[in-house]
Amino acid sequence: MKKLLYIIIALCAVMSCARMGTPDGGWYDDDPPRVIGSSPVERDTNVTTKKITIFFDEYIKLDNPTENVMVSPPQLEAPEIKAAGKKIVVELQDSLKPNTTYTIDFSNAISDNNEGNPMGNYAFTFSTGEKIDTFEVAGNVIDASNLEPVKGISVGLYDNLSDTIFRKEPLMRIGRTDGYGRFVIKGVAPGEYRVYALKDFDDNYRYSQKSEMIAFSHDTFKPSAGPDIRQDTIWRDTLHIDNIVRVPFTHFYPDNIVLLAFQEEQTDRFLIKTERQDANKIGVYFSYGNEQLPVIRGLNFTADSAFVLEASEKKDTLTYWLRDTTLVNNDTLSIEMEYLMTDSTGKLVSQTDTMELVAKTPYAKRLKQQQKEYEEWQKTQEKKKKREEEYDSIYPVKPLEPQYLIPKSMTPNSVVTIEIPTPLEKLDTGAIHLYTKIDSLWYRAPFKFGKVKGKLRQYQMVADWRPNTEYSLELDTLAFTDIYGLSSAPHKQGIKVKSLDEFATLEFQLSGVADTSIVVELLDKSDKMLKQVKAGRDHTATFFYVEPGTYYARAFTDRNSNGIWDTGCYDEDRQPEDVYYYPREIECKEKFDVTLNWGLKEKPRNQQKPAELVKQKPDKEKKKLMNRNVERAKQLGIEYVKKQMVK
């Protein structure tokens, strides 16, 4: 009808102008596809067929039906969904449930074949019973650890309120989250429900493995609906509003559910891999750590005292450093390893494996490389000798090369860390010196030096770093000697501690939660944690020596006081520790003390994280309907006709 109206008006314009000729181009197809029929009839009841055919007024295309089309109740056997010409055919493979409303939600996956005009959100509904259930339930799913929207996770309902139903039966009705983490579950019957979220890896629509991301809540709700009014903005163009109209609609409740999704800690223990990337160490990787470490027996060597063990904090990654260079030069080491693993019943049992560990770079190749380096050194020395320059006659031994991790901008609470590339045999603290400059003179400064807890190859220096003061860190030869006899060379490095005027102090006054153990983290623009402090009993968290810049903040309730965020567990009925974001960026300037009041629950959790930090961006919008025929009509003389009518 719109096109016909445009044509009539355009013809009038042409006639009134006494112009002859044919306008260039034609009318645009701006109309989306329209459903003209279906079998069975849409919203039909007492349906028994599992084949649904939907007819359209033009040729259509269906974008990625596997991901974009959701059938509810969920289908354990995937339905066949095909678009052909002017129709879509859906064949359900599961048996139909009695007295159940079925919803085939196409979302915005349907568009016309030529111009790609989207049909918009479309769902086909029918019932195997006497009535159609029409309630809807909506909300958001966010990652419990960082409040990121979770895209593509299934959200479903149970009317069985048992605490264990999620393990036993498939979800009753489902929806799926979009790029905002938003979900809508349609076709819900009256009743009382609990809602769950599931990143389903085995397509059984119930929680069956720890690798699946889940969310659960003991809150129950009864769906309802009522009349409401929304305001729709009519735009004249991209800059000007033509009108704001009040549109009545049916508002379904609840529409503000927030689910906090998490993955349980992987406690099933199995051996992931063993490797020998470097000839002098063996890497052993488990899915989960255990205090009882593996027992290694050498089959072509004696394993007693052969290793220096370096274990990760959780003891899931183990590095066995070979002490003896004879073993290092052996390309293949055969071992028998006895360790604990989880069996099919979930219990830890002893497992023994025999394996051969082959060095990635063979000994012969390493010798060849060493010979090449020696020959290059020899040539260099011969050239120096011919030029009568100072040269070496003895090939130097490569020194041990520690990594000195000293912050570029030292603060009074900084710690100097030194990381050694290989385990140490000897540490000479008498060869380590720290000097401070006072009135142009250098004096010895006190410090403490020792191994970082839980780190085999990391050491730290703790000192009373005074603001606006220069220091000199000096290490003599042989300060560090590793298990292969390599020693460190002399090292000298200047250290400058900034003045207090170059920093800001940031204080948060927390409210809204009763927990007494709250950890607050200062974040950069990439959501990376820079500093962490534990709030006091008065719910005050203070960051000292904050460098000027833009920051963000996150807090979590540390229920077990271990200083790290912990996930939840469904079987133990334990939710993940609560995470909160300060909803705005924080600007810190030199010499300024910033105090901020932070109501941790002032905003719903899905609205707290600042947009600048959100990594999960919304889905790309489908092509919007554009009334391009208005412009075409103007070109054909519509404006002229209007002027004539006014006259």
C-alpha positions in Angstrom: 0.0 0.0 0.0 2.9 2.4 0.8 4.5 1.8 -2.5 1.1 2.3 -4.3 0.6 5.6 -2.5 4.1 6.8 -3.4 3.5 6.0 -7.1 0.1 7.8 -7.2 1.6 10.9 -5.6 4.6 10.9 -7.8 2.4 10.6 -10.9 0.4 13.6 -9.7 3.6 15.5 -9.3 4.8 14.6 -12.7 1.5 15.6 -14.3 1.2 18.9 -12.5 4.7 19.9 -13.6 3.8 19.0 -17.2 7.0 16.9 -17.3 7.3 13.9 -19.5 9.7 11.0 -19.0 10.4 8.1 -16.8 12.1 8.6 -13.4 15.4 6.8 -13.0 15.6 3.8 -10.7 12.6 2.2 -8.9 11.1 2.0 -5.5 13.2 0.4 -2.7 12.0 -2.7 -1.0 12.0 -1.5 2.6 9.3 -3.9 3.8 10.3 -6.8 6.0 9.0 -10.3 5.3 5.4 -11.0 6.5 3.9 -14.2 7.6 0.9 -15.1 5.4 0.1 -18.5 6.8 1.4 -21.6 8.6 0.7 -25.3 9.2 -0.4 -25.8 11.9 -2.0 -22.4 12.4 0.0 -20.0 14.6 -1.2 -20.2 18.3 -3.2 -23.3 17.4 -4.1 -25.7 20.3 -4.3 -29.5 20.5 -1.5 -29.8 18.0 -0.2 -33.3 17.3 2.2 -32.8 14.4 5.9 -32.3 14.9 6.4 -30.6 11.5 5.7 -26.9 11.4 5.7 -24.9 8.1 5.6 -21.1 8.1 4.8 -19.2 4.8 6.0 -15.7 3.9 5.0 -13.1 1.3 8.5 -13.1 -0.2 11.7 -15.0 -0.4 13.5 -15.2 2.9 16.7 -16.3 4.5 17.4 -17.6 7.9 20.7 -16.7 9.6 22.4 -19.5 11.5 19.4 -21.3 12.8 21.5 -23.6 15.0 22.6 -20.7 17.2 19.8 -18.2 16.7 16.6 -20.3 16.9 15.6 -21.5 20.3 12.9 -24.2 20.8 11.2 -24.3 24.2 10.7 -26.7 25.9 14.3 -27.7 25.1 14.8 -30.5 22.6 17.2 -33.2 23.6 17.5 -34.2 19.9 18.2 -31.1 17.8 15.3 -30.1 15.5 15.8 -29.7 11.8 15.2 -26.1 10.7 15.4 -25.1 7.1 14.6 -22.1 5.0 13.5 -22.8 1.4 12.1 -20.1 -0.9 9.2 -18.4 0.8 8.9 -20.8 3.7 10.6 -22.2 6.9 10.2 -25.8 7.9 10.8 -26.9 11.4 10.8 -30.6 12.2 10.9 -31.5 15.9 12.6 -34.8 16.7 11.6 -35.3 20.3 8.1 -36.5 21.3 5.6 -33.8 22.0 4.7 -33.3 25.6 1.0 -33.2 26.5 -0.7 -30.0 27.6 2.4 -27.9 26.8 3.0 -24.6 25.0 5.8 -24.8 22.4 7.7 -21.7 21.4 10.0 -21.5 18.4 11.8 -18.3 18.9 13.5 -17.1 15.7 14.8 -13.9 17.4 15.8 -11.6 14.6 17.3 -14.3 12.4 14.7 -13.9 9.6 15.2 -11.3 6.8 14.2 -11.0 3.2 16.4 -12.5 0.6 17.0 -9.4 -1.6 17.5 -6.3 0.7 18.1 -8.1 3.9 15.3 -6.3 5.7 15.0 -7.9 9.1 11.6 -9.2 10.2 12.4 -8.4 13.8 11.9 -10.6 16.9 9.5 -13.3 15.8 8.3 -16.4 17.7 5.9 -19.1 16.5 3.7 -20.6 19.3 1.4 -23.6 19.4 0.1 -25.9 22.2 -0.5 -29.6 22.5 -3.2 -28.8 25.1 -6.3 -26.7 25.3 -4.7 -23.3 25.9 -1.6 -21.2 25.1 0.6 -20.1 28.0 1.6 -16.5 27.5 3.7 -15.3 30.4 7.3 -14.2 29.9 10.2 -14.0 32.3 13.3 -11.9 31.6 16.6 -10.7 33.2 20.3 -10.8 32.9 23.2 -13.2 33.4 26.6 -11.9 34.4 29.9 -13.5 35.2 30.1 -13.7 39.0 33.9 -13.1 39.0 33.9 -9.8 37.0 30.3 -8.8 36.3 30.8 -9.3 32.5 27.6 -10.0 30.5 27.5 -13.7 29.6 26.5 -14.2 26.0 24.9 -17.5 24.7 24.2 -19.2 28.0 20.9 -21.0 28.3 18.5 -19.8 31.0 15.7 -22.1 32.1 12.9 -22.7 34.6 11.8 -25.5 36.9 8.4 -25.7 38.7 10.0 -28.5 40.8 11.6 -26.6 43.6 13.9 -29.4 44.8 17.5 -28.3 45.5 18.8 -31.2 43.4 16.5 -31.0 40.3 19.2 -29.2 38.3 21.3 -32.4 38.3 18.4 -34.8 37.6 16.0 -33.4 34.9 16.3 -31.1 31.9 15.2 -27.5 32.1 11.4 -27.0 31.5 11.5 -23.9 29.4 14.5 -22.0 28.2 15.8 -18.8 26.6 19.3 -17.7 25.6 21.2 -14.6 26.5 22.3 -12.0 23.9 25.4 -9.8 23.8 24.0 -7.8 26.7 23.6 -10.9 28.8 19.8 -10.4 28.4 17.4 -13.3 28.2 13.6 -13.7 27.7 11.8 -17.0 28.4 8.5 -17.1 26.6 5.4 -19.3 26.9 5.5 -19.7 30.7 2.4 -21.1 32.4 1.1 -19.8 35.8 2.9 -21.3 38.7 5.9 -21.0 41.0 9.4 -21.4 39.6 13.1 -21.3 40.2 15.5 -20.1 37.4 18.9 -21.5 36.5 21.5 -20.7 33.8 23.6 -23.3 32.1 26.4 -23.3 29.5 25.5 -26.7 28.3 28.4 -28.7 26.8 26.6 -32.1 26.3 23.2 -30.8 25.2 21.2 -32.6 28.0 19.9 -29.3 29.5 20.9 -30.2 33.0 24.0 -29.7 35.1 26.2 -32.7 34.5 29.9 -31.7 34.5 32.0 -29.1 36.3 33.3 -27.6 33.1 29.8 -26.1 32.5 29.2 -22.6 33.6 26.1 -22.3 35.8 24.0 -20.0 37.9 21.4 -20.9 40.5 19.2 -19.2 43.0 16.8 -20.3 45.8 14.5 -17.4 45.1 11.2 -18.4 43.7 8.7 -16.3 41.7 5.3 -16.4 40.2 5.0 -14.9 36.7 2.4 -12.2 36.1 1.5 -9.5 33.6 -0.2 -6.1 33.6 -0.9 -3.1 31.3 1.8 -0.5 31.0 2.8 2.5 28.8 6.2 3.0 27.1 7.4 6.1 25.3 8.5 5.6 21.6 10.6 8.3 20.0 9.8 9.0 16.3 12.9 10.5 14.6 12.5 12.9 11.7 16.1 12.3 10.8 19.3 11.3 12.7 19.3 14.6 14.6 15.8 15.7 15.1 12.9 14.2 17.0 9.6 14.3 15.2 7.4 13.1 18.0 7.3 11.1 21.2 4.3 8.7 21.4 2.9 6.8 24.4 2.4 3.2 23.4 0.4 0.8 25.6 1.8 -2.7 26.0 1.5 -5.8 28.2 4.3 -5.8 30.8 5.4 -9.3 31.9 7.0 -9.8 35.4 9.5 -10.5 36.7 11.8 -8.8 34.1 14.7 -7.9 36.3 16.2 -11.3 37.4 20.0 -11.2 37.8 21.9 -14.4 37.8 25.6 -14.7 38.8 27.2 -17.4 36.6 30.3 -19.3 37.6 32.4 -22.4 36.9 33.1 -24.7 39.8 36.7 -25.3 40.7 38.0 -28.3 38.8 38.7 -30.9 41.5 38.9 -33.9 39.3 42.6 -34.8 39.2 44.2 -36.2 36.1 47.6 -35.9 34.4 47.4 -33.3 31.6 50.9 -33.8 30.2 54.6 -34.2 30.8 57.3 -32.4 28.8 61.0 -31.7 28.6 61.1 -28.4 26.7 64.5 -27.6 28.2 67.0 -30.3 28.7 67.6 -29.4 32.3 64.0 -29.7 33.6 60.9 -31.8 33.4 57.4 -30.3 33.5 54.5 -32.2 35.0 51.0 -30.7 34.7 47.9 -31.9 36.5 44.3 -30.6 36.2 44.2 -30.1 40.0 46.9 -30.1 42.7 47.3 -32.3 45.7 49.6 -32.2 48.8 50.7 -35.7 48.1 53.3 -35.2 45.3 54.1 -37.9 42.7 56.8 -40.4 43.3 59.3 -40.7 40.5 61.6 -43.7 39.9 64.3 -43.6 37.3 64.5 -46.5 34.9 67.7 -45.6 33.1 69.2 -43.4 35.9 69.1 -43.1 39.6 66.3 -40.7 40.6 67.4 -40.3 44.3 68.5 -36.7 44.8 68.4 -36.2 41.1 65.9 -33.3 41.2 65.2 -29.9 42.7 61.4 -29.6 42.8 59.6 -26.3 42.0 55.9 -26.5 42.7 53.2 -24.0 41.9 51.1 -22.6 44.7 48.3 -25.1 44.0 50.7 -27.9 43.3 49.1 -28.6 40.0 52.2 -27.6 38.0 55.5 -29.3 39.0 58.9 -28.6 37.6 61.7 -31.1 38.3 65.1 -29.4 37.8 67.9 -31.9 37.0 70.9 -31.4 39.3 73.4 -33.6 37.4 74.7 -32.2 34.1 75.2 -35.9 33.0 71.4 -36.3 33.1 70.9 -33.0 31.4 73.0 -34.3 28.5 71.0 -37.5 28.3 68.5 -37.0 25.5 66.0 -39.6 26.8 65.1 -40.1 30.5 62.9 -43.1 31.2 60.8 -42.8 34.4 58.0 -44.5 36.3 55.7 -42.0 38.0 53.2 -42.9 40.7 50.6 -40.3 41.4 47.0 -39.8 42.6 44.2 -39.4 40.1 40.4 -39.3 40.2 38.5 -42.4 39.1 35.1 -42.7 37.6 33.4 -42.6 41.0 35.2 -39.3 42.0 37.6 -40.9 44.4 41.4 -40.4 44.4 43.3 -43.6 43.5 46.9 -44.4 42.8 48.0 -44.5 39.2 51.4 -45.6 37.8 52.6 -44.6 34.4 55.9 -45.3 32.5 57.1 -42.6 30.2 60.1 -41.5 28.2 61.0 -37.8 28.4 62.9 -36.7 25.3 64.7 -33.3 25.3 63.3 -31.0 22.7 66.8 -30.1 21.5 69.2 -33.1 21.3 72.6 -33.0 23.0 74.4 -33.1 19.7 72.6 -30.1 18.4 73.3 -28.2 21.6 77.0 -29.1 21.3 77.0 -27.9 17.8 75.5 -24.6 18.8 78.1 -24.2 21.6 80.9 -24.9 19.1 79.5 -22.3 16.7 79.4 -19.7 19.5 83.0 -20.6 20.5 84.3 -20.2 16.9 82.6 -16.8 16.5 84.2 -15.7 19.7 87.6 -17.0 18.6 87.3 -15.1 15.3 86.5 -11.9 17.1 89.5 -12.3 19.4 91.8 -13.0 16.4 90.6 -9.8 14.7 91.3 -7.8 17.9 94.8 -9.4 18.1 95.7 -8.4 14.5 94.5 -4.8 15.2 96.7 -4.9 18.3 93.7 -4.4 20.5 93.0 -5.9 23.9 91.7 -9.4 23.5 90.9 -12.5 25.6 92.7 -15.7 25.4 90.4 -17.7 27.6 86.8 -18.4 26.6 84.6 -16.7 29.2 82.0 -18.7 31.1 78.5 -17.3 30.8 77.4 -15.8 34.1 74.1 -16.5 35.9 71.8 -13.7 34.8 69.2 -12.8 37.5 66.3 -10.6 36.5 66.1 -7.5 38.7 62.4 -6.5 39.0 62.6 -2.9 40.2 59.6 -0.6 39.7 60.3 2.4 37.4 58.5 4.6 39.9 59.4 3.5 43.4 57.0 4.2 46.2 57.7 4.0 49.9 55.9 0.7 50.1 57.6 -0.9 47.0 59.4 -4.2 47.1 62.4 -5.1 45.0 62.1 -8.6 43.5 65.0 -10.6 42.0 64.1 -13.7 39.9 66.8 -16.3 39.3 66.6 -18.3 36.0 67.6 -21.6 37.7 67.4 -22.9 41.3 70.2 -21.6 43.6 72.8 -23.8 45.4 74.2 -20.8 47.3 73.0 -17.3 48.3 75.6 -14.9 49.8 73.6 -12.1 51.4 76.9 -10.5 52.5 77.5 -9.7 48.8 74.3 -7.7 48.6 74.5 -4.0 49.6 72.0 -1.1 49.7 73.2 2.5 50.1 71.2 5.7 50.6 72.3 9.2 49.7 72.1 11.7 52.4 73.5 15.2 51.8 75.6 14.1 48.8 77.1 11.2 50.9 76.3 7.5 50.7 75.5 5.5 53.7 74.6 1.8 54.2 70.8 1.3 54.4 69.3 -1.6 56.4 67.2 -4.1 54.5 65.8 -7.6 54.7 66.5 -10.1 51.9 64.9 -13.5 51.5 63.0 -16.0 49.4 59.4 -15.1 48.4 57.0 -17.5 50.1 56.0 -20.3 47.8 58.4 -19.3 45.1 61.6 -21.3 44.6 63.4 -18.9 42.3 62.1 -15.5 43.6 63.8 -13.4 46.3 62.8 -10.0 47.6 64.4 -7.0 49.3 62.3 -5.1 51.8 63.6 -1.8 53.0 62.5 1.5 54.6 62.2 3.4 51.3 62.2 7.1 52.2 60.3 9.5 49.9 62.4 11.7 47.6 65.5 9.8 48.3 68.1 8.1 46.1 69.4 4.6 46.7 72.0 2.4 45.1 71.6 -1.4 45.0 75.0 -3.1 44.5 75.8 -6.8 44.3 79.3 -8.3 44.3 80.4 -11.3 42.2 79.2 -14.7 43.4 76.2 -13.2 45.2 74.1 -16.0 43.6 75.4 -19.5 42.5 73.0 -22.0 40.9 72.9 -25.8 41.0 75.0 -25.9 37.8 77.8 -23.8 39.3 77.0 -20.7 37.4 77.5 -17.5 39.4 76.2 -14.0 39.0 78.3 -11.0 37.8 78.5 -7.7 39.7 75.5 -5.5 39.4 74.8 -1.9 40.3 71.5 -0.1 39.9 70.3 3.3 41.1 66.9 3.6 42.7 64.9 6.8 43.1 61.9 7.0 45.4 59.4 9.6 44.5 58.3 12.4 46.9 55.0 12.3 48.6 53.8 15.3 46.6 53.8 13.1 43.5 51.1 10.8 44.8 47.4 10.8 45.7 45.6 9.0 48.5 42.4 7.2 47.7 39.9 6.2 50.4 36.6 4.3 50.0 33.9 4.4 52.6 31.9 1.3 52.0 28.3 0.7 52.8 25.4 -1.5 52.0 26.7 -4.9 53.1 27.2 -6.4 56.6 30.2 -8.5 55.7 33.3 -7.6 57.8 35.8 -9.1 55.4 35.8 -7.1 52.2 38.8 -6.8 49.8 39.0 -3.8 47.5 41.0 -3.8 44.3 42.3 -0.8 42.4 42.0 -1.4 38.6 43.5 0.1 35.5 41.6 0.7 32.2 41.9 -2.9 31.1 40.3 -4.2 34.3 43.7 -5.4 35.6 44.2 -5.4 39.4 47.0 -2.9 40.4 46.7 -2.8 44.2 44.7 -4.6 46.8 43.7 -3.7 50.3 41.5 -5.3 52.9 38.8 -3.0 54.3 38.9 -2.3 58.0 36.1 -3.2 60.4 34.7 0.3 59.8 34.4 -0.6 56.2 37.1 1.9 55.1 39.6 0.9 52.5 42.6 3.2 51.8 45.1 3.2 49.0 48.3 5.1 49.7 50.9 6.3 47.1 48.5 6.3 44.2 50.1 7.7 41.1 48.2 10.3 39.1 45.8 8.8 36.6 42.4 7.3 35.9 41.4 4.2 37.8 38.5 1.9 38.5 37.7 -0.2 41.6 36.3 -3.6 42.4 35.4 -5.2 45.7 34.6 -8.7 46.8 33.4 -10.3 50.1 36.2 -12.6 51.2 34.2 -15.1 53.2 37.1 -17.4 53.9 39.7 -14.6 54.4 42.2 -16.1 51.9 42.6 -12.8 50.0 41.4 -14.2 46.7 38.0 -14.5 45.0 36.5 -17.9 45.4 33.9 -19.6 43.1 30.7 -21.4 44.1 29.6 -25.0 44.3 26.2 -26.3 43.4 26.3 -29.5 45.4 27.5 -27.7 48.5 24.8 -25.0 48.0 27.5 -22.4 48.0 27.3 -19.2 45.9 30.5 -17.5 44.6 31.8 -14.7 46.7 30.0 -11.4 45.9 31.8 -9.0 43.5 30.9 -5.3 43.2 32.2 -2.6 40.9 32.5 1.1 41.7 30.2 2.4 38.8 32.4 5.3 37.7 36.0 6.1 36.8 38.2 7.6 39.4 40.5 10.5 38.7 43.6 10.8 41.0 45.8 13.9 41.0 49.1 14.8 42.7 48.9 16.0 46.3 45.1 15.3 46.4 43.3 13.1 48.9 40.2 11.5 47.3 37.4 10.1 49.6 34.5 8.3 47.9 31.3 6.9 49.4 30.6 3.5 47.8 27.2 1.9 48.3 28.0 -1.6 47.2 24.4 -2.4 46.4 23.1 1.0 45.2 22.9 -0.3 41.7 21.8 -3.8 40.5 24.9 -5.9 39.9 24.3 -6.0 36.1 24.5 -2.2 36.0 27.6 -1.7 38.1 30.5 -2.3 35.8 31.6 0.8 33.9 31.1 0.5 30.2 34.8 1.3 29.6 35.7 -2.0 31.3 33.1 -4.3 29.7 34.8 -6.6 27.2 31.6 -8.4 26.1 30.2 -6.0 23.6 26.6 -6.0 22.4 25.7 -8.0 19.3 26.0 -6.2 16.1 22.6 -4.8 15.2 20.9 -6.3 12.2 20.2 -4.0 9.3 17.5 -1.6 10.3 14.4 -0.8 8.3 15.0 2.4 6.3 12.2 4.3 4.7 14.3 5.2 1.7 11.1 5.6 -0.4 10.5 9.0 1.3 13.7 10.3 -0.3 12.7 8.7 -3.6 9.3 10.3 -3.4 10.9 13.7 -2.8 13.0 13.2 -5.9 9.9 12.5 -7.9 8.1 15.7 -6.9 6.3 15.1 -3.7 7.5 18.3 -2.2 6.2 20.2 -5.3 2.8 18.6 -4.9 2.6 19.7 -1.3 3.4 23.3 -2.2 0.7 23.3 -4.9 -1.9 21.9 -2.4 -1.0 24.7 0.1 -1.5 27.3 -2.7 
